[in-house]
């Protein structure tokens, strides 16, 4: 519990975390507002086919906030001080403050999970009034099961970004790949056009937890379980590598 | 008590430590000296559980670091630089460590005062000079008032006032019955501070004893050091 508190304290005293909050809260609200405005005419005319997606699409975009969170939580440990400052890294302090490496990693993963749930809850709290304000009585009902699905999707995505960064130590590669994948070009959506196996990639499977898309492949539960399995495997690999790696290597 | 026993570390084909053994005892400041690249930092990292030994052991009160129940209360460590994220303030850095050790926030203010960083506590670490960073590292090591201190090159980057401060401070810690192990490649700065000296050269211990024993017939520790670590020096153990 102390290790978790320490990790939360670390996260909230890192300036970069506020960028994650900005992207994770304002991003979804702005995205949902734009989508509502674009679809409003069709929705009022009763011919929109995208009504169930409206609002939720913002949550699909806002996941980038937790990607940043998951990456920063790990990459910040490996930021090296300048040569004038003696080349130090925070990871040495972290690993001498808690004797079990597994405990450090689990506490960090738990802190990332807690903050990503908080972030998604705040994003939902921003999206619901935005869609009501723009669409009024036509605003889609936001079922709690789908909102819970979106929250899990955010948490799992944050943990995938986290595990990935444990392997690379540097934030640039996971941040670039995961952010491009979740905003500009979705690798798994493209691959799904070639093989149905792509529906079992974590982001594609996980999105079925909350987006009622016409091309949904899994039930929300199945999609969630597939993504959870990815998270478990990636976390296990990250834990093994983290346990064995020399800090001085 | 810190016990290094037949410690070997290989990285790839390179042998960094070739079976070194020594002790650091309570009530004494032990200087772990050697040129850059001799294996000092590797030894300290293995002792603190940061690197894995190929064979042999490095024990803290008879246990490997990973088995310590309260690591911060047992051993305080300051390795390279400040050990803090550059964008965090000095105070925020100490606060998360205090959280990990279950210490009150008031303790953070106490150690900031001890190392003379109270005024700079709200400044981001990247604005700190090398000396201020070292002081922050030492503040973190002192936070839980541990019986053992392990400091890697503590006088590096300190100004003359800082060096004097650390000498006095380390002497006080040892006189209070604590164990202090510090590494350095600066012999002159340390001769007045250490009780025991361990000299390492290319992964092997070439001298181990009290300051007087290691200095021997040489006029200063520095001269003894160069005699022991120069190319043709024999093993004087």
Interface residues (C-beta under 8 A of the other chain):
Chain A: X2 X3 X5 X6 X7 X9 X10 X13 X14 X15 X16 X76 X77 X79 X81 X82 X84 X85 X86 X87 X88 X89 X90 X92 X93 X95 X96 X97 X98 X99 X100 X101 X244 X246 X247 X248 X249
Chain B: X11 X41 X42 X45 X48 X49 X50 X51 X52 X65 X66 X67 X68 X69 X71 X72 X75 X77 X79 X80 X81 X82 X83 X84 X85 X86 X87 X88 X89 X92 X93 X95 X96 X97 X99 X100 X101 X102 X125 X126 X128 X130 X133 X134 X137 X140 X156 X157
